[in-house]
Amino acid sequence: MTDQTTTPSPYGFGFIELSPTVFYRPAPEKIKASGASITKEPSLILFPSWMNASPRHVAKYTNGYQRLFPSSRILVITTSTKHFLIQATSQRIKDLEPALDILNNLQSDEKVLLHSCSNGGAHATWLLATTHKARTSRPLPISKAIFDSAPGTQGYKASLAAFSMGLPKNPVAHSIGSGLLHILLGVWFCYVYLTGNEQIVDTVRKGLNDTDLFSTAASRLYVYSVADKLIFWQDVEAHATEAETKGYKVQTVKYLESGHTAHLLQDEKRYWNAVSGLWDSAYLSSPGSIVDAW
């Protein structure tokens, strides 16, 4: 595992930086009850965030998990525009090595909750799964999976909107960045069209329903919104339906007004109740007993 950086992390109390894109909170030595009664918490919460997510926004999830599952370890994976458009896959995997080490060293009785956000998180999840499979011949060792605002399909308009979220706020810099982004995406879509190659988002979408990468024993929760302008609700529901045909147990929570990866902000109680409900569902062997922490 790479050297740990112990400077304070913006992702929440107790997090340490394992690589430029991997942040880890070990299990705390002392746990203070916070309104939740849990007899079987996740051993590890794997949280691949959405693309260009600010640490402040990610902390809303990590803080929530520290209240809901106070003894669980948390592993945050971040994603930026460069991971899609510039960075070589080999370098991306190198950045993910600390996470792969942790997943590979899990004990057989340890259970993992995956919470992946948007196509950015889905891409990181898929890359972890394909790399883990290539090295171990086993699917990603998760017990339950949450897909928030994903997976979608790749179109020019949706891709432009997604990547634009990471542009600078300064009007001049934003205008320059937007122009460059139009050029990069235009070249990329032309290349894909002329070569007949599959779009990476579509590859990831298929991969999330690949039973060699993700065991059907891991039931799923899809959280999405009719009002999402980046990931269309019809695409999420189609993926959930396909997952059921593959043998996955599926739950869905559809919001009507929340924006992209903003469902937690609209109705926090509903969101965390869905999360705890998935983890405590009958699909998990030896489930815990969870009392509403909110």
VMD Tcl script that draws the C-alpha trace (Angstrom):
set ca {
  {0.00 0.00 0.00}
  {1.23 3.52 -0.73}
  {2.40 5.88 1.99}
  {-0.36 7.48 4.00}
  {-0.71 11.24 4.21}
  {-2.01 12.25 7.62}
  {-2.87 15.90 6.91}
  {-6.50 16.80 7.71}
  {-8.87 15.59 5.01}
  {-11.79 17.61 3.62}
  {-13.72 14.35 3.26}
  {-14.41 14.10 6.98}
  {-12.91 13.32 10.34}
  {-10.38 10.50 10.40}
  {-9.74 10.24 6.65}
  {-6.22 9.75 5.33}
  {-5.01 10.16 1.76}
  {-3.69 6.94 0.24}
  {-3.27 8.29 -3.30}
  {-4.39 11.38 -5.22}
  {-7.79 9.75 -5.74}
  {-8.19 7.39 -2.77}
  {-9.14 8.53 0.74}
  {-9.63 6.08 3.60}
  {-11.12 6.19 7.07}
  {-10.03 3.20 9.19}
  {-12.39 1.80 11.77}
  {-12.35 4.13 14.81}
  {-10.98 2.74 18.06}
  {-13.81 4.21 20.12}
  {-17.38 4.42 18.89}
  {-20.02 6.68 20.34}
  {-23.65 5.78 19.75}
  {-25.52 8.28 17.59}
  {-29.12 7.11 17.58}
  {-28.58 3.95 15.58}
  {-28.74 0.41 16.88}
  {-26.82 -1.82 14.50}
  {-25.67 -5.36 15.18}
  {-24.08 -6.03 11.79}
  {-22.54 -3.03 10.08}
  {-20.64 -3.12 6.79}
  {-16.99 -3.94 7.31}
  {-16.21 -1.48 4.53}
  {-18.16 1.21 2.67}
  {-16.80 1.76 -0.84}
  {-17.81 5.22 -2.10}
  {-16.77 6.13 -5.67}
  {-17.99 9.72 -6.02}
  {-19.39 11.51 -9.06}
  {-17.06 13.31 -11.46}
  {-15.52 16.54 -10.15}
  {-17.40 16.22 -6.85}
  {-16.28 18.76 -4.26}
  {-15.00 17.31 -0.97}
  {-17.60 19.40 0.85}
  {-20.41 17.64 -1.00}
  {-18.88 14.18 -0.62}
  {-18.58 14.84 3.12}
  {-22.38 14.97 3.35}
  {-22.36 11.27 2.49}
  {-19.32 10.26 4.54}
  {-20.64 12.12 7.59}
  {-23.99 10.40 7.14}
  {-22.34 7.01 6.98}
  {-20.30 7.75 10.09}
  {-23.56 8.37 11.93}
  {-25.39 5.40 10.43}
  {-22.54 2.88 10.53}
  {-20.03 4.33 13.03}
  {-17.74 1.28 13.14}
  {-17.43 0.84 9.37}
  {-14.32 1.66 7.42}
  {-14.94 4.07 4.53}
  {-13.07 4.17 1.23}
  {-13.69 7.22 -1.00}
  {-12.68 7.11 -4.67}
  {-12.65 10.44 -6.51}
  {-12.97 11.04 -10.25}
  {-12.16 14.09 -12.37}
  {-12.54 15.11 -16.00}
  {-8.96 14.09 -16.80}
  {-9.68 10.47 -15.87}
  {-12.09 10.31 -18.82}
  {-10.40 12.57 -21.36}
  {-6.66 12.59 -20.66}
  {-5.26 10.12 -18.13}
  {-4.07 6.73 -19.35}
  {-5.88 3.73 -17.89}
  {-2.59 2.39 -16.52}
  {-2.07 5.56 -14.48}
  {-5.66 5.50 -13.26}
  {-5.19 1.92 -12.06}
  {-1.95 2.96 -10.35}
  {-3.89 5.64 -8.45}
  {-6.47 3.01 -7.48}
  {-3.91 0.50 -6.17}
  {-4.51 1.34 -2.46}
  {-8.22 0.62 -2.91}
  {-7.48 -2.60 -4.78}
  {-5.14 -3.67 -1.97}
  {-7.83 -3.12 0.66}
  {-10.44 -5.01 -1.36}
  {-8.05 -7.87 -2.06}
  {-7.15 -8.24 1.62}
  {-10.72 -8.51 2.90}
  {-11.48 -11.52 5.07}
  {-14.13 -13.97 3.90}
  {-16.59 -12.88 6.60}
  {-16.23 -9.14 5.92}
  {-19.08 -7.47 4.05}
  {-18.82 -4.46 1.75}
  {-21.42 -1.85 0.86}
  {-20.79 -0.19 -2.51}
  {-22.25 3.31 -2.97}
  {-21.46 4.56 -6.47}
  {-22.53 8.00 -7.73}
  {-23.17 9.03 -11.34}
  {-21.24 7.82 -14.37}
  {-17.98 9.01 -12.81}
  {-18.41 6.71 -9.83}
  {-19.70 3.94 -12.09}
  {-16.55 4.17 -14.20}
  {-14.29 3.90 -11.14}
  {-16.38 0.97 -9.88}
  {-16.14 -0.82 -13.22}
  {-12.38 -0.24 -13.40}
  {-11.94 -1.63 -9.89}
  {-14.04 -4.66 -10.81}
  {-12.29 -5.41 -14.11}
  {-8.83 -5.04 -12.55}
  {-9.77 -7.16 -9.53}
  {-11.23 -9.82 -11.83}
  {-8.09 -9.89 -14.00}
  {-5.87 -10.36 -10.95}
  {-7.96 -12.73 -8.85}
  {-10.47 -14.35 -11.25}
  {-13.18 -13.28 -8.80}
  {-15.94 -10.66 -8.93}
  {-15.65 -7.49 -6.89}
  {-16.22 -8.53 -3.23}
  {-19.33 -6.50 -2.43}
  {-22.41 -7.57 -0.47}
  {-24.79 -4.76 -1.49}
  {-24.66 -2.03 -4.14}
  {-26.20 1.43 -4.40}
  {-26.20 3.24 -7.74}
  {-27.05 6.92 -7.29}
  {-27.88 8.80 -10.51}
  {-26.46 6.04 -12.72}
  {-25.88 4.41 -15.03}
  {-26.78 6.52 -18.03}
  {-25.96 6.34 -21.71}
  {-23.45 8.50 -23.57}
  {-24.72 11.34 -25.75}
  {-22.98 14.57 -26.71}
  {-25.36 16.89 -24.84}
  {-25.33 14.91 -21.60}
  {-21.55 14.45 -21.78}
  {-21.01 18.18 -22.29}
  {-23.22 18.99 -19.31}
  {-21.42 16.47 -17.11}
  {-17.91 17.63 -17.96}
  {-18.93 21.30 -17.74}
  {-19.64 20.85 -14.04}
  {-15.89 20.78 -13.45}
  {-15.11 24.02 -15.30}
  {-13.86 27.10 -13.41}
  {-16.44 29.56 -12.09}
  {-14.54 32.57 -13.44}
  {-16.45 33.72 -16.58}
  {-13.36 34.08 -18.78}
  {-11.81 30.78 -17.68}
  {-15.19 29.07 -17.98}
  {-15.63 30.33 -21.54}
  {-12.17 29.15 -22.57}
  {-12.66 25.79 -20.87}
  {-16.06 25.35 -22.48}
  {-14.61 25.97 -25.93}
  {-11.84 23.45 -25.39}
  {-14.34 20.96 -24.03}
  {-16.50 21.30 -27.14}
  {-13.45 20.59 -29.30}
  {-12.29 17.59 -27.24}
  {-15.73 16.01 -27.13}
  {-16.30 16.72 -30.81}
  {-13.05 15.01 -31.76}
  {-13.80 12.09 -29.43}
  {-17.32 11.49 -30.74}
  {-16.08 11.68 -34.34}
  {-13.32 9.20 -33.54}
  {-15.75 6.77 -31.94}
  {-18.15 7.09 -34.87}
  {-15.46 6.56 -37.51}
  {-13.77 3.64 -35.75}
  {-16.93 1.96 -34.54}
  {-15.55 1.72 -31.00}
  {-17.94 1.56 -28.09}
  {-18.34 4.65 -25.90}
  {-16.76 4.17 -22.48}
  {-20.01 5.06 -20.70}
  {-21.80 2.33 -22.63}
  {-19.00 -0.12 -21.81}
  {-19.35 0.70 -18.13}
  {-23.13 0.41 -18.32}
  {-22.85 -3.13 -19.68}
  {-20.13 -3.97 -17.19}
  {-22.27 -3.15 -14.16}
  {-24.61 -5.98 -15.19}
  {-21.78 -8.41 -15.93}
  {-22.21 -11.30 -13.51}
  {-18.51 -12.15 -13.82}
  {-17.65 -8.72 -12.39}
  {-20.51 -8.32 -9.90}
  {-22.05 -11.32 -8.18}
  {-25.82 -11.66 -8.37}
  {-25.71 -12.37 -4.62}
  {-25.19 -8.62 -4.10}
  {-28.62 -6.99 -4.22}
  {-28.98 -3.44 -5.50}
  {-30.60 -0.09 -4.88}
  {-31.02 2.42 -7.70}
  {-31.68 6.03 -6.65}
  {-32.56 8.45 -9.44}
  {-34.79 11.36 -10.42}
  {-37.19 12.37 -13.16}
  {-35.70 15.87 -12.96}
  {-32.09 14.75 -13.55}
  {-30.78 16.53 -16.66}
  {-27.59 14.46 -16.95}
  {-28.76 10.89 -16.35}
  {-32.21 10.15 -17.71}
  {-34.52 8.17 -15.44}
  {-35.56 5.89 -18.30}
  {-31.95 4.75 -18.73}
  {-31.62 3.95 -15.03}
  {-34.88 1.99 -14.96}
  {-33.88 0.06 -18.09}
  {-30.62 -0.94 -16.42}
  {-32.44 -1.97 -13.24}
  {-34.85 -4.10 -15.28}
  {-31.97 -5.75 -17.11}
  {-30.25 -6.41 -13.78}
  {-33.33 -8.28 -12.57}
  {-33.29 -10.47 -15.68}
  {-29.65 -11.28 -14.89}
  {-30.62 -12.49 -11.42}
  {-29.89 -9.45 -9.24}
  {-32.32 -8.48 -6.48}
  {-33.28 -4.86 -7.19}
  {-34.85 -2.02 -5.23}
  {-35.51 1.44 -6.70}
  {-36.19 4.88 -5.26}
  {-37.45 7.45 -7.77}
  {-37.41 11.15 -6.90}
  {-39.49 13.65 -8.85}
  {-37.76 16.99 -8.31}
  {-34.14 16.47 -7.22}
  {-31.28 17.24 -9.58}
  {-28.28 15.13 -10.49}
  {-26.75 13.49 -7.38}
  {-28.89 15.83 -5.27}
  {-31.46 13.36 -3.95}
  {-29.88 13.32 -0.50}
  {-30.26 17.10 -0.30}
  {-33.95 17.02 -1.19}
  {-35.07 14.35 1.26}
  {-32.33 13.21 3.60}
  {-34.49 10.93 5.72}
  {-35.92 9.09 2.73}
  {-32.44 8.66 1.30}
  {-30.83 7.18 4.40}
  {-33.87 5.02 5.15}
  {-33.45 3.49 1.68}
  {-29.74 2.89 2.33}
  {-30.30 1.27 5.72}
  {-33.25 -0.68 4.32}
  {-31.08 -2.17 1.60}
  {-28.34 -3.14 4.00}
  {-30.77 -4.68 6.46}
  {-32.81 -6.48 3.80}
  {-33.33 -10.22 3.79}
  {-31.01 -10.53 0.80}
  {-28.00 -10.12 3.11}
  {-26.86 -13.15 5.03}
  {-26.99 -12.50 8.77}
  {-28.38 -8.95 8.40}
  {-28.05 -6.41 11.16}
  {-30.89 -4.80 13.07}
  {-31.12 -1.11 12.23}
  {-33.22 1.48 13.99}
  {-33.81 4.74 12.12}
  {-30.89 7.04 12.95}
  {-32.60 10.16 11.73}
}
mol new
graphics top color blue
foreach p $ca { graphics top sphere $p radius 0.5 }
foreach p [lrange $ca 0 end-1] q [lrange $ca 1 end] { graphics top cylinder $p $q radius 0.2 }
display resetview
